[in-house]
Amino acid sequence: MSRSVLVSGGCGFLGSHLVDRLLRRSDVEKLVVVDNLWTGVRDNIAHVADPRFSLQIADAESFASSQRFDEIIHLASPASPVWYMREPARTIKANIGGALNLLALLRPGGRFCFASTSEVYGDPLVSPQPESYRGSVDCTGPRSSYDESKRCTEALLFEQQRVSGLDVRVVRLFNAYGPRTRIDDGRAISNFVSQALTTGVLTVYGDGSQSRSWGYVDDIVDGLERFFWRDSISHRGPLNIGNNHEVSVLQTARFVSSLVPGSRIQHHPPIPQDPTNRCPDLTQARRVLPGWEARTSYQDGIQRTFEWFRRQIATASKQIATASSVASTG
């Protein structure tokens, strides 16, 4: 049976990788990406030449269409504190307003998939964090626009499931990274790699003892693909998807620095309410998605990401040099 699919945020880092996976499906007749290019970039989907694909430049919370979709995957939100702390109202609108608007575009019996986040656990008091953990979130803190809008969107979707039988799939993502991340993304790995390749000074906030569980994009998208559409399962979530191997931020910075001889680490004051730890309890993921796990080590994943960033920075430098040359001779 032919399917029509909408992906909000499909020009973003994870969204563009999901678009690639969706276009492998023979049952997808139409794939519409809705993206306002706030944090997503056209280059992430520039390689797509499939006639089933179309891009609509619009906000998820106001996009209108006469078409109804069999599957909607809602990813439209910044995921970096640098971006969502800058525009909190816009972040809340993207998550909650986007979900409310897009639900109206879902066909009766259609499936609504939502990318939530490990940030719903706040600064956790238990580790690893199971889906049953209710979290330690400051609902008025500097990160709350993102944390609370994700939590509220989860509540909206599961209540819709309860009262109307909505077919929903909700994942909680942990520290995803990899190619197609913005150079100015602002999260740790992208920061370290871009700094190592440009200034040579890697910024670590605080002493760097805070831990993260780095999930390489290919592994994360494998899990999303299986949970959102590929596997025939009844579980609706929330489901932790990530790598359960914790690494300190300082250890990560040291590894990135080792890739660029002469680079160094510089410590800055801690960021307010930066979580001390992140580690998913994957017990439920192993039950729901047997055989799935994040197999890529952070060293291998960072090296792949490093090479991608190196090419992007080199290309940007050439474009700037060419433009300067044209301007000087024009």
Secondary structure, 3 states (H helix, E strand, C coil): CCEEEEEECCCCHHHHHHHHHHCCCCCEEEEEEEECCCCCCHHHHCCCCCCCEEEEECCCCCCCCCCCEEEEEECCCCCCHHHHCCCHHHHHHHHHHHHHHHHCCEEEEEEEEEEEEHHHHECCCCCCECCCCCCECCCCCCCHHHHHHHHHHHHHHHHHHHHHCCEEEEEEECCEECCCCCCCCCCHHHHHHHHHHCCCEEEEECCCCCEECCEEHHHHHHHHHHHHHHCCCCCCCCEEECCCCCEEHHHHHHHHHHCCCCCEEEEECCCCCCCCCCCECCHHHHHHCCCCCCCCCHHHHHHHHHHHHHHHHHHHHHHHHHHHHHHHHC
